[in-house]
């Protein structure tokens, strides 16, 4: 999902979504969003169905 979509669904700002995503990527040592998504896939964390 795009940051704007996530923010609307959670009732927070788009900036907040980007900050939280950035923190998670730093903790996971992901170099890119694609790396981060790949790590989530390996961990069995799946994207929500639409």
CHARMM-style PDB file with segment names, atoms N, HN, CA, C and O in Angstrom:
ATOM      1  N   UNK     1       0.840  -1.184   0.000  1.00  0.00      PROA
ATOM      2  CA  UNK     1       0.000   0.000   0.000  1.00  0.00      PROA
ATOM      3  C   UNK     1       0.883   1.243   0.000  1.00  0.00      PROA
ATOM      4  O   UNK     1       2.012   1.225   0.490  1.00  0.00      PROA
ATOM      5  N   UNK     2       0.355   2.298  -0.548  1.00  0.00      PROA
ATOM      6  HN  UNK     2      -0.563   2.312  -0.947  1.00  0.00      PROA
ATOM      7  CA  UNK     2       1.076   3.561  -0.553  1.00  0.00      PROA
ATOM      8  C   UNK     2       0.922   4.239   0.810  1.00  0.00      PROA
ATOM      9  O   UNK     2      -0.041   3.990   1.535  1.00  0.00      PROA
ATOM     10  N   UNK     3       1.880   5.091   1.142  1.00  0.00      PROA
ATOM     11  HN  UNK     3       2.663   5.293   0.553  1.00  0.00      PROA
ATOM     12  CA  UNK     3       1.867   5.779   2.432  1.00  0.00      PROA
ATOM     13  C   UNK     3       0.550   6.512   2.665  1.00  0.00      PROA
ATOM     14  O   UNK     3       0.011   6.491   3.771  1.00  0.00      PROA
ATOM     15  N   UNK     4       0.040   7.152   1.632  1.00  0.00      PROA
ATOM     16  HN  UNK     4       0.479   7.169   0.733  1.00  0.00      PROA
ATOM     17  CA  UNK     4      -1.215   7.906   1.748  1.00  0.00      PROA
ATOM     18  C   UNK     4      -2.376   6.977   2.104  1.00  0.00      PROA
ATOM     19  O   UNK     4      -3.239   7.337   2.904  1.00  0.00      PROA
ATOM     20  N   UNK     5      -2.396   5.786   1.512  1.00  0.00      PROA
ATOM     21  HN  UNK     5      -1.695   5.493   0.861  1.00  0.00      PROA
ATOM     22  CA  UNK     5      -3.458   4.814   1.778  1.00  0.00      PROA
ATOM     23  C   UNK     5      -3.353   4.279   3.210  1.00  0.00      PROA
ATOM     24  O   UNK     5      -4.361   4.142   3.903  1.00  0.00      PROA
ATOM     25  N   UNK     6      -2.140   3.983   3.641  1.00  0.00      PROA
ATOM     26  HN  UNK     6      -1.321   4.094   3.079  1.00  0.00      PROA
ATOM     27  CA  UNK     6      -1.921   3.488   4.995  1.00  0.00      PROA
ATOM     28  C   UNK     6      -2.361   4.536   6.006  1.00  0.00      PROA
ATOM     29  O   UNK     6      -3.047   4.220   6.979  1.00  0.00      PROA
ATOM     30  N   UNK     7      -1.963   5.790   5.775  1.00  0.00      PROA
ATOM     31  HN  UNK     7      -1.406   6.046   4.985  1.00  0.00      PROA
ATOM     32  CA  UNK     7      -2.314   6.882   6.676  1.00  0.00      PROA
ATOM     33  C   UNK     7      -3.828   7.032   6.800  1.00  0.00      PROA
ATOM     34  O   UNK     7      -4.350   7.189   7.903  1.00  0.00      PROA
ATOM     35  N   UNK     8      -4.522   6.983   5.682  1.00  0.00      PROA
ATOM     36  HN  UNK     8      -4.097   6.855   4.786  1.00  0.00      PROA
ATOM     37  CA  UNK     8      -5.981   7.123   5.706  1.00  0.00      PROA
ATOM     38  C   UNK     8      -6.626   5.975   6.478  1.00  0.00      PROA
ATOM     39  O   UNK     8      -7.559   6.183   7.253  1.00  0.00      PROA
ATOM     40  N   UNK     9      -6.124   4.775   6.260  1.00  0.00      PROA
ATOM     41  HN  UNK     9      -5.365   4.607   5.630  1.00  0.00      PROA
ATOM     42  CA  UNK     9      -6.695   3.603   6.929  1.00  0.00      PROA
ATOM     43  C   UNK     9      -6.472   3.645   8.444  1.00  0.00      PROA
ATOM     44  O   UNK     9      -7.336   3.227   9.216  1.00  0.00      PROA
ATOM     45  N   UNK    10      -5.298   4.158   8.867  1.00  0.00      PROA
ATOM     46  HN  UNK    10      -4.596   4.498   8.241  1.00  0.00      PROA
ATOM     47  CA  UNK    10      -4.964   4.212  10.295  1.00  0.00      PROA
ATOM     48  C   UNK    10      -5.367   5.522  10.968  1.00  0.00      PROA
ATOM     49  O   UNK    10      -5.322   5.629  12.193  1.00  0.00      PROA
ATOM     50  N   UNK    11      -5.755   6.507  10.183  1.00  0.00      PROA
ATOM     51  HN  UNK    11      -5.792   6.420   9.187  1.00  0.00      PROA
ATOM     52  CA  UNK    11      -6.148   7.792  10.744  1.00  0.00      PROA
ATOM     53  C   UNK    11      -4.970   8.610  11.250  1.00  0.00      PROA
ATOM     54  O   UNK    11      -5.087   9.331  12.242  1.00  0.00      PROA
ATOM     55  N   UNK    12      -3.827   8.496  10.561  1.00  0.00      PROA
ATOM     56  HN  UNK    12      -3.733   7.910   9.756  1.00  0.00      PROA
ATOM     57  CA  UNK    12      -2.621   9.252  10.915  1.00  0.00      PROA
ATOM     58  C   UNK    12      -2.140   9.992   9.673  1.00  0.00      PROA
ATOM     59  O   UNK    12      -2.690   9.816   8.586  1.00  0.00      PROA
ATOM     60  N   UNK    13      -1.110  10.820   9.838  1.00  0.00      PROA
ATOM     61  HN  UNK    13      -0.663  10.963  10.721  1.00  0.00      PROA
ATOM     62  CA  UNK    13      -0.611  11.563   8.682  1.00  0.00      PROA
ATOM     63  C   UNK    13       0.336  10.705   7.850  1.00  0.00      PROA
ATOM     64  O   UNK    13       0.909   9.728   8.333  1.00  0.00      PROA
ATOM     65  N   UNK    14       0.484  11.093   6.601  1.00  0.00      PROA
ATOM     66  HN  UNK    14       0.019  11.887   6.209  1.00  0.00      PROA
ATOM     67  CA  UNK    14       1.388  10.391   5.692  1.00  0.00      PROA
ATOM     68  C   UNK    14       2.834  10.484   6.189  1.00  0.00      PROA
ATOM     69  O   UNK    14       3.600   9.530   6.054  1.00  0.00      PROA
ATOM     70  N   UNK    15       3.202  11.623   6.760  1.00  0.00      PROA
ATOM     71  HN  UNK    15       2.580  12.398   6.870  1.00  0.00      PROA
ATOM     72  CA  UNK    15       4.557  11.809   7.298  1.00  0.00      PROA
ATOM     73  C   UNK    15       4.826  10.805   8.410  1.00  0.00      PROA
ATOM     74  O   UNK    15       5.915  10.234   8.484  1.00  0.00      PROA
ATOM     75  N   UNK    16       3.832  10.586   9.279  1.00  0.00      PROA
ATOM     76  HN  UNK    16       2.948  11.049   9.218  1.00  0.00      PROA
ATOM     77  CA  UNK    16       3.985   9.621  10.378  1.00  0.00      PROA
ATOM     78  C   UNK    16       4.243   8.223   9.833  1.00  0.00      PROA
ATOM     79  O   UNK    16       5.082   7.493  10.360  1.00  0.00      PROA
ATOM     80  N   UNK    17       3.530   7.852   8.787  1.00  0.00      PROA
ATOM     81  HN  UNK    17       2.849   8.445   8.359  1.00  0.00      PROA
ATOM     82  CA  UNK    17       3.733   6.545   8.163  1.00  0.00      PROA
ATOM     83  C   UNK    17       5.172   6.431   7.661  1.00  0.00      PROA
ATOM     84  O   UNK    17       5.831   5.414   7.881  1.00  0.00      PROA
ATOM     85  N   UNK    18       5.657   7.474   6.987  1.00  0.00      PROA
ATOM     86  HN  UNK    18       5.122   8.300   6.808  1.00  0.00      PROA
ATOM     87  CA  UNK    18       7.011   7.455   6.438  1.00  0.00      PROA
ATOM     88  C   UNK    18       8.064   7.379   7.539  1.00  0.00      PROA
ATOM     89  O   UNK    18       9.075   6.695   7.380  1.00  0.00      PROA
ATOM     90  N   UNK    19       7.839   8.072   8.649  1.00  0.00      PROA
ATOM     91  HN  UNK    19       7.018   8.628   8.777  1.00  0.00      PROA
ATOM     92  CA  UNK    19       8.782   8.034   9.779  1.00  0.00      PROA
ATOM     93  C   UNK    19       8.833   6.626  10.368  1.00  0.00      PROA
ATOM     94  O   UNK    19       9.915   6.082  10.594  1.00  0.00      PROA
ATOM     95  N   UNK    20       7.670   6.040  10.615  1.00  0.00      PROA
ATOM     96  HN  UNK    20       6.791   6.481  10.432  1.00  0.00      PROA
ATOM     97  CA  UNK    20       7.626   4.685  11.190  1.00  0.00      PROA
ATOM     98  C   UNK    20       8.252   3.664  10.240  1.00  0.00      PROA
ATOM     99  O   UNK    20       8.989   2.778  10.674  1.00  0.00      PROA
ATOM    100  N   UNK    21       7.957   3.788   8.946  1.00  0.00      PROA
ATOM    101  HN  UNK    21       7.359   4.508   8.594  1.00  0.00      PROA
ATOM    102  CA  UNK    21       8.547   2.875   7.967  1.00  0.00      PROA
ATOM    103  C   UNK    21      10.071   3.017   7.970  1.00  0.00      PROA
ATOM    104  O   UNK    21      10.793   2.022   7.914  1.00  0.00      PROA
ATOM    105  N   UNK    22      10.546   4.249   8.034  1.00  0.00      PROA
ATOM    106  HN  UNK    22       9.959   5.057   8.080  1.00  0.00      PROA
ATOM    107  CA  UNK    22      11.988   4.497   8.077  1.00  0.00      PROA
ATOM    108  C   UNK    22      12.644   3.875   9.298  1.00  0.00      PROA
ATOM    109  O   UNK    22      13.727   3.296   9.205  1.00  0.00      PROA
ATOM    110  N   UNK    23      11.984   3.998  10.445  1.00  0.00      PROA
ATOM    111  HN  UNK    23      11.105   4.468  10.520  1.00  0.00      PROA
ATOM    112  CA  UNK    23      12.529   3.397  11.672  1.00  0.00      PROA
ATOM    113  C   UNK    23      12.600   1.871  11.551  1.00  0.00      PROA
ATOM    114  O   UNK    23      13.588   1.252  11.947  1.00  0.00      PROA
ATOM    115  N   UNK    24      11.544   1.282  11.003  1.00  0.00      PROA
ATOM    116  HN  UNK    24      10.742   1.785  10.681  1.00  0.00      PROA
ATOM    117  CA  UNK    24      11.537  -0.177  10.829  1.00  0.00      PROA
ATOM    118  C   UNK    24      12.633  -0.617   9.865  1.00  0.00      PROA
ATOM    119  O   UNK    24      13.294  -1.630  10.092  1.00  0.00      PROA
ATOM    120  N   UNK    25      12.825   0.145   8.789  1.00  0.00      PROA
ATOM    121  HN  UNK    25      12.288   0.968   8.605  1.00  0.00      PROA
ATOM    122  CA  UNK    25      13.851  -0.207   7.819  1.00  0.00      PROA
ATOM    123  C   UNK    25      15.247  -0.104   8.433  1.00  0.00      PROA
ATOM    124  O   UNK    25      16.114  -0.928   8.144  1.00  0.00      PROA
ATOM    125  N   UNK    26      15.467   0.906   9.279  1.00  0.00      PROA
ATOM    126  HN  UNK    26      14.763   1.576   9.513  1.00  0.00      PROA
ATOM    127  CA  UNK    26      16.763   1.038   9.955  1.00  0.00      PROA
ATOM    128  C   UNK    26      17.012  -0.141  10.887  1.00  0.00      PROA
ATOM    129  O   UNK    26      18.103  -0.712  10.898  1.00  0.00      PROA
ATOM    130  N   UNK    27      16.003  -0.503  11.665  1.00  0.00      PROA
ATOM    131  HN  UNK    27      15.117  -0.040  11.656  1.00  0.00      PROA
ATOM    132  CA  UNK    27      16.151  -1.618  12.609  1.00  0.00      PROA
ATOM    133  C   UNK    27      16.415  -2.940  11.888  1.00  0.00      PROA
ATOM    134  O   UNK    27      17.160  -3.789  12.378  1.00  0.00      PROA
ATOM    135  N   UNK    28      15.795  -3.099  10.722  1.00  0.00      PROA
ATOM    136  HN  UNK    28      15.190  -2.409  10.324  1.00  0.00      PROA
ATOM    137  CA  UNK    28      15.978  -4.328   9.950  1.00  0.00      PROA
ATOM    138  C   UNK    28      17.205  -4.260   9.039  1.00  0.00      PROA
ATOM    139  O   UNK    28      17.556  -5.240   8.381  1.00  0.00      PROA
ATOM    140  N   UNK    29      17.855  -3.084   9.009  1.00  0.00      PROA
ATOM    141  HN  UNK    29      17.570  -2.288   9.543  1.00  0.00      PROA
ATOM    142  CA  UNK    29      19.028  -2.860   8.155  1.00  0.00      PROA
ATOM    143  C   UNK    29      18.710  -3.113   6.681  1.00  0.00      PROA
ATOM    144  O   UNK    29      19.513  -3.682   5.942  1.00  0.00      PROA
ATOM    145  N   UNK    30      17.520  -2.676   6.278  1.00  0.00      PROA
ATOM    146  HN  UNK    30      16.867  -2.213   6.879  1.00  0.00      PROA
ATOM    147  CA  UNK    30      17.103  -2.793   4.880  1.00  0.00      PROA
ATOM    148  C   UNK    30      17.661  -1.600   4.106  1.00  0.00      PROA
ATOM    149  O   UNK    30      17.556  -0.460   4.559  1.00  0.00      PROA
ATOM    150  N   UNK    31      18.247  -1.859   2.953  1.00  0.00      PROA
ATOM    151  HN  UNK    31      18.332  -2.785   2.585  1.00  0.00      PROA
ATOM    152  CA  UNK    31      18.828  -0.790   2.132  1.00  0.00      PROA
ATOM    153  C   UNK    31      17.802  -0.104   1.256  1.00  0.00      PROA
ATOM    154  O   UNK    31      18.013   1.026   0.816  1.00  0.00      PROA
ATOM    155  N   UNK    32      16.690  -0.780   0.999  1.00  0.00      PROA
ATOM    156  HN  UNK    32      16.519  -1.698   1.356  1.00  0.00      PROA
ATOM    157  CA  UNK    32      15.645  -0.205   0.154  1.00  0.00      PROA
ATOM    158  C   UNK    32      14.298  -0.778   0.580  1.00  0.00      PROA
ATOM    159  O   UNK    32      14.229  -1.732   1.355  1.00  0.00      PROA
ATOM    160  N   UNK    33      13.234  -0.180   0.064  1.00  0.00      PROA
ATOM    161  HN  UNK    33      13.290   0.595  -0.565  1.00  0.00      PROA
ATOM    162  CA  UNK    33      11.896  -0.672   0.374  1.00  0.00      PROA
ATOM    163  C   UNK    33      11.711  -2.089  -0.175  1.00  0.00      PROA
ATOM    164  O   UNK    33      11.028  -2.910   0.438  1.00  0.00      PROA
ATOM    165  N   UNK    34      12.313  -2.372  -1.319  1.00  0.00      PROA
ATOM    166  HN  UNK    34      12.867  -1.705  -1.817  1.00  0.00      PROA
ATOM    167  CA  UNK    34      12.230  -3.721  -1.902  1.00  0.00      PROA
ATOM    168  C   UNK    34      12.894  -4.741  -0.977  1.00  0.00      PROA
ATOM    169  O   UNK    34      12.352  -5.826  -0.769  1.00  0.00      PROA
ATOM    170  N   UNK    35      14.065  -4.403  -0.416  1.00  0.00      PROA
ATOM    171  HN  UNK    35      14.505  -3.521  -0.585  1.00  0.00      PROA
ATOM    172  CA  UNK    35      14.727  -5.285   0.557  1.00  0.00      PROA
ATOM    173  C   UNK    35      13.816  -5.524   1.761  1.00  0.00      PROA
ATOM    174  O   UNK    35      13.678  -6.647   2.245  1.00  0.00      PROA
ATOM    175  N   UNK    36      13.199  -4.437   2.231  1.00  0.00      PROA
ATOM    176  HN  UNK    36      13.311  -3.524   1.838  1.00  0.00      PROA
ATOM    177  CA  UNK    36      12.329  -4.504   3.400  1.00  0.00      PROA
ATOM    178  C   UNK    36      11.126  -5.410   3.147  1.00  0.00      PROA
ATOM    179  O   UNK    36      10.754  -6.213   4.004  1.00  0.00      PROA
ATOM    180  N   UNK    37      10.523  -5.278   1.973  1.00  0.00      PROA
ATOM    181  HN  UNK    37      10.825  -4.626   1.277  1.00  0.00      PROA
ATOM    182  CA  UNK    37       9.377  -6.115   1.612  1.00  0.00      PROA
ATOM    183  C   UNK    37       9.810  -7.576   1.506  1.00  0.00      PROA
ATOM    184  O   UNK    37       9.082  -8.474   1.928  1.00  0.00      PROA
ATOM    185  N   UNK    38      10.998  -7.813   0.943  1.00  0.00      PROA
ATOM    186  HN  UNK    38      11.590  -7.083   0.601  1.00  0.00      PROA
ATOM    187  CA  UNK    38      11.529  -9.175   0.851  1.00  0.00      PROA
ATOM    188  C   UNK    38      11.740  -9.793   2.221  1.00  0.00      PROA
ATOM    189  O   UNK    38      11.454 -10.972   2.427  1.00  0.00      PROA
ATOM    190  N   UNK    39      12.243  -8.997   3.160  1.00  0.00      PROA
ATOM    191  HN  UNK    39      12.476  -8.039   2.993  1.00  0.00      PROA
ATOM    192  CA  UNK    39      12.443  -9.491   4.530  1.00  0.00      PROA
ATOM    193  C   UNK    39      11.102  -9.861   5.169  1.00  0.00      PROA
ATOM    194  O   UNK    39      10.984 -10.894   5.828  1.00  0.00      PROA
ATOM    195  N   UNK    40      10.102  -9.014   4.968  1.00  0.00      PROA
ATOM    196  HN  UNK    40      10.198  -8.175   4.432  1.00  0.00      PROA
ATOM    197  CA  UNK    40       8.773  -9.292   5.518  1.00  0.00      PROA
ATOM    198  C   UNK    40       8.226 -10.587   4.932  1.00  0.00      PROA
ATOM    199  O   UNK    40       7.606 -11.379   5.642  1.00  0.00      PROA
ATOM    200  N   UNK    41       8.451 -10.802   3.648  1.00  0.00      PROA
ATOM    201  HN  UNK    41       8.955 -10.159   3.072  1.00  0.00      PROA
ATOM    202  CA  UNK    41       7.991 -12.023   2.992  1.00  0.00      PROA
ATOM    203  C   UNK    41       8.675 -13.245   3.591  1.00  0.00      PROA
ATOM    204  O   UNK    41       8.027 -14.258   3.854  1.00  0.00      PROA
ATOM    205  N   UNK    42       9.988 -13.148   3.807  1.00  0.00      PROA
ATOM    206  HN  UNK    42      10.515 -12.325   3.594  1.00  0.00      PROA
ATOM    207  CA  UNK    42      10.724 -14.267   4.405  1.00  0.00      PROA
ATOM    208  C   UNK    42      10.252 -14.579   5.828  1.00  0.00      PROA
ATOM    209  O   UNK    42      10.288 -15.728   6.271  1.00  0.00      PROA
ATOM    210  N   UNK    43       9.811 -13.542   6.528  1.00  0.00      PROA
ATOM    211  HN  UNK    43       9.782 -12.609   6.169  1.00  0.00      PROA
ATOM    212  CA  UNK    43       9.314 -13.711   7.900  1.00  0.00      PROA
ATOM    213  C   UNK    43       7.860 -14.178   7.947  1.00  0.00      PROA
ATOM    214  O   UNK    43       7.328 -14.470   9.018  1.00  0.00      PROA
ATOM    215  N   UNK    44       7.226 -14.245   6.780  1.00  0.00      PROA
ATOM    216  HN  UNK    44       7.659 -14.008   5.910  1.00  0.00      PROA
ATOM    217  CA  UNK    44       5.843 -14.699   6.721  1.00  0.00      PROA
ATOM    218  C   UNK    44       4.831 -13.598   6.987  1.00  0.00      PROA
ATOM    219  O   UNK    44       3.667 -13.878   7.274  1.00  0.00      PROA
ATOM    220  N   UNK    45       5.267 -12.342   6.893  1.00  0.00      PROA
ATOM    221  HN  UNK    45       6.213 -12.114   6.659  1.00  0.00      PROA
ATOM    222  CA  UNK    45       4.365 -11.217   7.076  1.00  0.00      PROA
ATOM    223  C   UNK    45       3.804 -10.875   5.710  1.00  0.00      PROA
ATOM    224  O   UNK    45       4.543 -10.451   4.821  1.00  0.00      PROA
ATOM    225  N   UNK    46       2.524 -11.052   5.537  1.00  0.00      PROA
ATOM    226  HN  UNK    46       1.924 -11.396   6.259  1.00  0.00      PROA
ATOM    227  CA  UNK    46       1.915 -10.864   4.220  1.00  0.00      PROA
ATOM    228  C   UNK    46       1.154  -9.556   4.153  1.00  0.00      PROA
ATOM    229  O   UNK    46       0.654  -9.049   5.157  1.00  0.00      PROA
ATOM    230  N   UNK    47       1.078  -9.027   2.951  1.00  0.00      PROA
ATOM    231  HN  UNK    47       1.484  -9.440   2.135  1.00  0.00      PROA
ATOM    232  CA  UNK    47       0.309  -7.816   2.719  1.00  0.00      PROA
ATOM    233  C   UNK    47      -1.167  -8.100   2.891  1.00  0.00      PROA
ATOM    234  O   UNK    47      -1.634  -9.189   2.556  1.00  0.00      PROA
ATOM    235  N   UNK    48      -1.911  -7.129   3.412  1.00  0.00      PROA
ATOM    236  HN  UNK    48      -1.532  -6.244   3.684  1.00  0.00      PROA
ATOM    237  CA  UNK    48      -3.366  -7.362   3.571  1.00  0.00      PROA
ATOM    238  C   UNK    48      -4.058  -7.495   2.222  1.00  0.00      PROA
ATOM    239  O   UNK    48      -3.666  -6.856   1.246  1.00  0.00      PROA
ATOM    240  N   UNK    49      -5.077  -8.320   2.178  1.00  0.00      PROA
ATOM    241  HN  UNK    49      -5.396  -8.839   2.971  1.00  0.00      PROA
ATOM    242  CA  UNK    49      -5.843  -8.473   0.942  1.00  0.00      PROA
ATOM    243  C   UNK    49      -6.777  -7.288   0.799  1.00  0.00      PROA
ATOM    244  O   UNK    49      -7.284  -6.760   1.789  1.00  0.00      PROA
ATOM    245  N   UNK    50      -7.002  -6.871  -0.441  1.00  0.00      PROA
ATOM    246  HN  UNK    50      -6.591  -7.300  -1.245  1.00  0.00      PROA
ATOM    247  CA  UNK    50      -7.847  -5.693  -0.684  1.00  0.00      PROA
ATOM    248  C   UNK    50      -9.283  -6.064  -0.760  1.00  0.00      PROA
ATOM    249  OT1 UNK    50     -10.135  -5.197  -0.960  1.00  0.00      PROA
TER     250      UNK     50
END
